[in-house]
């Protein structure tokens, strides 16, 4: 993900050629990242370099912001 602002599932880059494929892959990737406590690098986020996720009800949210 480029930034933490792109965490919500429907937030996909406008120039993506296959947004429905990206949406499904993003859903799988983020769920796995949450379950396995991955650190997700955010290469274009000016505020944080990496995050960890948590599940709140039916959605995912930032649990921890990391500065590397």
N, CA, C and O atoms as a printed pandas DataFrame, in Angstrom:
     atom_number atom_name residue_name chain_id  residue_number  x_coord  y_coord  z_coord
0              1         N          UNK        A               1    0.847   -1.172    0.000
1              2        CA          UNK        A               1    0.000    0.000    0.000
2              3         C          UNK        A               1    0.888    1.230    0.000
3              4         O          UNK        A               1    1.913    1.268    0.680
4              5         N          UNK        A               2    0.492    2.230   -0.762
5              6        CA          UNK        A               2    1.309    3.437   -0.803
6              7         C          UNK        A               2    1.246    4.247    0.497
7              8         O          UNK        A               2    2.271    4.753    0.953
8              9         N          UNK        A               3    0.052    4.378    1.103
9             10        CA          UNK        A               3   -0.105    5.156    2.336
10            11         C          UNK        A               3   -1.147    4.486    3.237
11            12         O          UNK        A               3   -1.908    3.628    2.791
12            13         N          UNK        A               4   -1.169    4.887    4.494
13            14        CA          UNK        A               4   -2.168    4.377    5.432
14            15         C          UNK        A               4   -3.574    4.812    5.014
15            16         O          UNK        A               4   -4.553    4.157    5.372
16            17         N          UNK        A               5   -3.681    5.878    4.281
17            18        CA          UNK        A               5   -4.982    6.346    3.798
18            19         C          UNK        A               5   -5.606    5.378    2.794
19            20         O          UNK        A               5   -6.808    5.441    2.540
20            21         N          UNK        A               6   -4.808    4.494    2.228
21            22        CA          UNK        A               6   -5.304    3.500    1.273
22            23         C          UNK        A               6   -5.760    2.212    1.954
23            24         O          UNK        A               6   -6.025    1.223    1.270
24            25         N          UNK        A               7   -5.857    2.199    3.270
25            26        CA          UNK        A               7   -6.268    1.001    3.990
26            27         C          UNK        A               7   -7.697    0.542    3.680
27            28         O          UNK        A               7   -7.909   -0.658    3.509
28            29         N          UNK        A               8   -8.677    1.432    3.601
29            30        CA          UNK        A               8  -10.036    0.945    3.275
30            31         C          UNK        A               8  -10.045    0.205    1.931
31            32         O          UNK        A               8   -9.404    0.630    0.969
32            33         N          UNK        A               9  -10.775   -0.895    1.886
33            34        CA          UNK        A               9  -10.772   -1.746    0.690
34            35         C          UNK        A               9  -11.081   -1.014   -0.612
35            36         O          UNK        A               9  -10.376   -1.247   -1.595
36            37         N          UNK        A              10  -12.091   -0.142   -0.683
37            38        CA          UNK        A              10  -12.380    0.472   -1.986
38            39         C          UNK        A              10  -11.387    1.558   -2.417
39            40         O          UNK        A              10  -11.503    2.087   -3.522
40            41         N          UNK        A              11  -10.422    1.896   -1.570
41            42        CA          UNK        A              11   -9.440    2.921   -1.931
42            43         C          UNK        A              11   -8.343    2.285   -2.773
43            44         O          UNK        A              11   -7.369    1.747   -2.247
44            45         N          UNK        A              12   -8.516    2.355   -4.081
45            46        CA          UNK        A              12   -7.599    1.751   -5.048
46            47         C          UNK        A              12   -7.151    2.852   -6.001
47            48         O          UNK        A              12   -7.925    3.754   -6.323
48            49         N          UNK        A              13   -5.918    2.778   -6.446
49            50        CA          UNK        A              13   -5.374    3.805   -7.338
50            51         C          UNK        A              13   -6.234    3.951   -8.594
51            52         O          UNK        A              13   -6.693    2.958   -9.157
52            53         N          UNK        A              14   -6.444    5.168   -9.018
53            54        CA          UNK        A              14   -7.349    5.440  -10.141
54            55         C          UNK        A              14   -6.852    4.876  -11.468
55            56         O          UNK        A              14   -7.656    4.627  -12.366
56            57         N          UNK        A              15   -5.578    4.675  -11.603
57            58        CA          UNK        A              15   -5.033    4.163  -12.869
58            59         C          UNK        A              15   -4.893    2.642  -12.877
59            60         O          UNK        A              15   -4.311    2.082  -13.805
60            61         N          UNK        A              16   -5.417    1.972  -11.860
61            62        CA          UNK        A              16   -5.372    0.505  -11.794
62            63         C          UNK        A              16   -6.193   -0.075  -12.945
63            64         O          UNK        A              16   -7.365    0.269  -13.106
64            65         N          UNK        A              17   -5.590   -0.943  -13.737
65            66        CA          UNK        A              17   -6.272   -1.527  -14.898
66            67         C          UNK        A              17   -7.269   -2.623  -14.519
67            68         O          UNK        A              17   -8.200   -2.905  -15.274
68            69         N          UNK        A              18   -7.078   -3.235  -13.363
69            70        CA          UNK        A              18   -7.941   -4.328  -12.920
70            71         C          UNK        A              18   -8.400   -4.087  -11.475
71            72         O          UNK        A              18   -8.005   -4.826  -10.573
72            73         N          UNK        A              19   -9.217   -3.075  -11.253
73            74        CA          UNK        A              19   -9.586   -2.713   -9.878
74            75         C          UNK        A              19  -10.339   -3.802   -9.120
75            76         O          UNK        A              19  -10.181   -3.908   -7.903
76            77         N          UNK        A              20  -11.147   -4.611   -9.791
77            78        CA          UNK        A              20  -11.872   -5.672   -9.085
78            79         C          UNK        A              20  -10.925   -6.783   -8.627
79            80         O          UNK        A              20  -11.111   -7.364   -7.558
80            81         N          UNK        A              21   -9.918   -7.069   -9.436
81            82        CA          UNK        A              21   -8.899   -8.031   -9.039
82            83         C          UNK        A              21   -8.092   -7.477   -7.867
83            84         O          UNK        A              21   -7.814   -8.189   -6.902
84            85         N          UNK        A              22   -7.725   -6.222   -7.957
85            86        CA          UNK        A              22   -6.976   -5.576   -6.884
86            87         C          UNK        A              22   -7.777   -5.576   -5.590
87            88         O          UNK        A              22   -7.218   -5.813   -4.519
88            89         N          UNK        A              23   -9.064   -5.317   -5.673
89            90        CA          UNK        A              23   -9.930   -5.300   -4.499
90            91         C          UNK        A              23   -9.923   -6.663   -3.804
91            92         O          UNK        A              23   -9.781   -6.726   -2.583
92            93         N          UNK        A              24  -10.070   -7.736   -4.547
93            94        CA          UNK        A              24  -10.075   -9.076   -3.959
94            95         C          UNK        A              24   -8.707   -9.439   -3.386
95            96         O          UNK        A              24   -8.627  -10.007   -2.297
96            97         N          UNK        A              25   -7.629   -9.116   -4.108
97            98        CA          UNK        A              25   -6.287   -9.398   -3.609
98            99         C          UNK        A              25   -5.989   -8.587   -2.354
99           100         O          UNK        A              25   -5.359   -9.086   -1.421
100          101         N          UNK        A              26   -6.438   -7.350   -2.334
101          102        CA          UNK        A              26   -6.239   -6.480   -1.177
102          103         C          UNK        A              26   -6.981   -7.045    0.037
103          104         O          UNK        A              26   -6.439   -7.054    1.142
104          105         N          UNK        A              27   -8.212   -7.514   -0.161
105          106        CA          UNK        A              27   -8.996   -8.112    0.922
106          107         C          UNK        A              27   -8.239   -9.311    1.529
107          108         O          UNK        A              27   -8.114   -9.419    2.749
108          109         N          UNK        A              28   -7.747  -10.195    0.675
109          110        CA          UNK        A              28   -7.022  -11.382    1.146
110          111         C          UNK        A              28   -5.711  -10.996    1.844
111          112         O          UNK        A              28   -5.395  -11.506    2.919
112          113         N          UNK        A              29   -4.966  -10.099    1.223
113          114        CA          UNK        A              29   -3.674   -9.664    1.752
114          115         C          UNK        A              29   -3.826   -9.007    3.121
115          116         O          UNK        A              29   -3.095   -9.345    4.052
116          117         N          UNK        A              30   -4.762   -8.079    3.253
117          118        CA          UNK        A              30   -4.915   -7.364    4.514
118          119         C          UNK        A              30   -5.439   -8.264    5.630
119          120         O          UNK        A              30   -5.034   -8.116    6.783
120          121         N          UNK        A              31   -6.325   -9.186    5.305
121          122        CA          UNK        A              31   -6.791  -10.136    6.324
122          123         C          UNK        A              31   -5.648  -11.025    6.806
123          124         O          UNK        A              31   -5.512  -11.263    8.007
124          125         N          UNK        A              32   -4.842  -11.508    5.897
125          126        CA          UNK        A              32   -3.697  -12.336    6.274
126          127         C          UNK        A              32   -2.693  -11.518    7.086
127          128         O          UNK        A              32   -2.138  -12.016    8.066
128          129         N          UNK        A              33   -2.457  -10.280    6.690
129          130        CA          UNK        A              33   -1.532   -9.406    7.413
130          131         C          UNK        A              33   -2.001   -9.172    8.845
131          132         O          UNK        A              33   -1.187   -9.137    9.768
132          133         N          UNK        A              34   -3.293   -9.015    9.029
133          134        CA          UNK        A              34   -3.858   -8.816   10.359
134          135         C          UNK        A              34   -3.734  -10.089   11.197
135          136         O          UNK        A              34   -3.294  -10.034   12.346
136          137         N          UNK        A              35   -4.115  -11.216   10.637
137          138        CA          UNK        A              35   -4.083  -12.491   11.361
138          139         C          UNK        A              35   -2.670  -12.901   11.757
139          140         O          UNK        A              35   -2.465  -13.476   12.825
140          141         N          UNK        A              36   -1.696  -12.607   10.899
141          142        CA          UNK        A              36   -0.315  -13.031   11.152
142          143         C          UNK        A              36    0.555  -11.908   11.710
143          144         O          UNK        A              36    1.768  -12.073   11.838
144          145         N          UNK        A              37   -0.048  -10.772   12.042
145          146        CA          UNK        A              37    0.631   -9.630   12.673
146          147         C          UNK        A              37    1.821   -9.119   11.852
147          148         O          UNK        A              37    2.900   -8.869   12.389
148          149         N          UNK        A              38    1.606   -8.970   10.561
149          150        CA          UNK        A              38    2.648   -8.462    9.670
150          151         C          UNK        A              38    2.909   -6.981    9.927
151          152         O          UNK        A              38    2.050   -6.255   10.427
152          153         N          UNK        A              39    4.100   -6.563    9.578
153          154        CA          UNK        A              39    4.425   -5.139    9.488
154          155         C          UNK        A              39    4.276   -4.782    8.013
155          156         O          UNK        A              39    4.906   -5.404    7.158
156          157         N          UNK        A              40    3.449   -3.786    7.710
157          158        CA          UNK        A              40    3.203   -3.373    6.328
158          159         C          UNK        A              40    3.945   -2.066    6.068
159          160         O          UNK        A              40    3.664   -1.055    6.711
160          161         N          UNK        A              41    4.891   -2.081    5.127
161          162        CA          UNK        A              41    5.652   -0.887    4.766
162          163         C          UNK        A              41    4.804    0.014    3.875
163          164         O          UNK        A              41    4.110   -0.456    2.973
164          165         N          UNK        A              42    4.871    1.308    4.139
165          166        CA          UNK        A              42    4.110    2.306    3.375
166          167         C          UNK        A              42    5.115    3.225    2.675
167          168         O          UNK        A              42    5.591    4.200    3.257
168          169         N          UNK        A              43    5.423    2.906    1.446
169          170        CA          UNK        A              43    6.518    3.582    0.754
170          171         C          UNK        A              43    6.276    5.040    0.406
171          172         O          UNK        A              43    7.237    5.755    0.124
172          173         N          UNK        A              44    5.031    5.517    0.414
173          174        CA          UNK        A              44    4.757    6.897    0.031
174          175         C          UNK        A              44    4.070    7.711    1.125
175          176         O          UNK        A              44    3.628    8.829    0.859
176          177         N          UNK        A              45    3.970    7.192    2.328
177          178        CA          UNK        A              45    3.265    7.892    3.401
178          179         C          UNK        A              45    4.229    8.853    4.108
179          180         O          UNK        A              45    5.249    8.417    4.641
180          181         N          UNK        A              46    3.919   10.151    4.118
181          182        CA          UNK        A              46    4.824   11.113    4.752
182          183         C          UNK        A              46    4.765   11.085    6.283
183          184         O          UNK        A              46    5.649   11.634    6.940
184          185         N          UNK        A              47    3.734   10.451    6.862
185          186        CA          UNK        A              47    3.557   10.480    8.315
186          187         C          UNK        A              47    4.066    9.225    9.020
187          188         O          UNK        A              47    4.550    9.306   10.149
188          189         N          UNK        A              48    3.964    8.081    8.374
189          190        CA          UNK        A              48    4.438    6.854    9.014
190          191         C          UNK        A              48    5.073    5.942    7.971
191          192         O          UNK        A              48    4.710    5.949    6.795
192          193         N          UNK        A              49    6.022    5.169    8.444
193          194        CA          UNK        A              49    6.771    4.301    7.532
194          195         C          UNK        A              49    6.195    2.897    7.449
195          196         O          UNK        A              49    6.348    2.213    6.437
196          197         N          UNK        A              50    5.530    2.471    8.521
197          198        CA          UNK        A              50    4.974    1.120    8.542
198          199         C          UNK        A              50    3.833    1.057    9.558
199          200         O          UNK        A              50    3.736    1.885   10.463
200          201         N          UNK        A              51    2.963    0.042    9.381
201          202        CA          UNK        A              51    1.826   -0.133   10.293
202          203         C          UNK        A              51    1.612   -1.606   10.590
203          204         O          UNK        A              51    2.077   -2.481    9.860
204          205         N          UNK        A              52    0.903   -1.859   11.667
205          206        CA          UNK        A              52    0.340   -3.173   11.980
206          207         C          UNK        A              52   -1.162   -2.977   12.077
207          208         O          UNK        A              52   -1.628   -1.901   12.452
208          209         N          UNK        A              53   -1.924   -4.013   11.741
209          210        CA          UNK        A              53   -3.372   -3.896   11.668
210          211         C          UNK        A              53   -4.076   -4.609   12.807
211          212         O          UNK        A              53   -3.511   -5.490   13.455
212          213         N          UNK        A              54   -5.327   -4.209   13.041
213          214        CA          UNK        A              54   -6.212   -4.911   13.967
214          215         C          UNK        A              54   -7.597   -4.954   13.355
215          216         O          UNK        A              54   -7.975   -4.076   12.579
216          217         N          UNK        A              55   -8.344   -5.977   13.707
217          218        CA          UNK        A              55   -9.710   -6.118   13.206
218          219         C          UNK        A              55  -10.654   -5.515   14.240
219          220         O          UNK        A              55  -10.609   -5.872   15.417
220          221         N          UNK        A              56  -11.507   -4.600   13.792
221          222        CA          UNK        A              56  -12.535   -3.988   14.633
222          223         C          UNK        A              56  -13.861   -4.232   13.946
223          224         O          UNK        A              56  -14.130   -3.704   12.867
224          225         N          UNK        A              57  -14.690   -5.046   14.592
225          226        CA          UNK        A              57  -15.961   -5.473   14.018
226          227         C          UNK        A              57  -15.708   -6.118   12.659
227          228         O          UNK        A              57  -15.063   -7.164   12.598
228          229         N          UNK        A              58  -16.189   -5.534   11.580
229          230        CA          UNK        A              58  -16.025   -6.119   10.244
230          231         C          UNK        A              58  -14.944   -5.433    9.415
231          232         O          UNK        A              58  -14.756   -5.777    8.248
232          233         N          UNK        A              59  -14.227   -4.467    9.998
233          234        CA          UNK        A              59  -13.232   -3.750    9.209
234          235         C          UNK        A              59  -11.850   -3.817    9.857
235          236         O          UNK        A              59  -11.712   -4.234   11.007
236          237         N          UNK        A              60  -10.854   -3.409    9.122
237          238        CA          UNK        A              60   -9.483   -3.371    9.610
238          239         C          UNK        A              60   -9.089   -1.940    9.899
239          240         O          UNK        A              60   -9.539   -1.013    9.226
240          241         N          UNK        A              61   -8.242   -1.764   10.909
241          242        CA          UNK        A              61   -7.797   -0.430   11.298
242          243         C          UNK        A              61   -6.328   -0.522   11.710
243          244         O          UNK        A              61   -5.810   -1.609   11.963
244          245         N          UNK        A              62   -5.670    0.626   11.772
245          246        CA          UNK        A              62   -4.274    0.666   12.181
246          247         C          UNK        A              62   -4.197    0.422   13.688
247          248         O          UNK        A              62   -4.812    1.145   14.471
248          249         N          UNK        A              63   -3.452   -0.582   14.081
249          250        CA          UNK        A              63   -3.239   -0.880   15.503
250          251         C          UNK        A              63   -2.008   -0.167   16.021
251          252         O          UNK        A              63   -1.978    0.301   17.159
252          253         N          UNK        A              64   -0.983   -0.087   15.166
253          254        CA          UNK        A              64    0.288    0.478   15.585
254          255         C          UNK        A              64    0.952    1.155   14.392
255          256         O          UNK        A              64    0.964    0.614   13.286
256          257         N          UNK        A              65    1.500    2.332   14.624
257          258        CA          UNK        A              65    2.276    3.050   13.610
258          259         C          UNK        A              65    3.738    2.920   13.980
259          260         O          UNK        A              65    4.116    3.156   15.127
260          261         N          UNK        A              66    4.562    2.545   13.018
261          262        CA          UNK        A              66    5.969    2.296   13.282
262          263         C          UNK        A              66    6.850    3.267   12.502
263          264         O          UNK        A              66    6.586    3.579   11.341
264          265         N          UNK        A              67    7.891    3.730   13.164
265          266        CA          UNK        A              67    8.926    4.525   12.511
266          267         C          UNK        A              67   10.178    3.673   12.513
267          268         O          UNK        A              67   10.639    3.232   13.566
268          269         N          UNK        A              68   10.725    3.443   11.335
269          270        CA          UNK        A              68   11.878    2.552   11.212
270          271         C          UNK        A              68   13.151    3.353   11.190
271          272         O          UNK        A              68   14.238    2.783   11.092
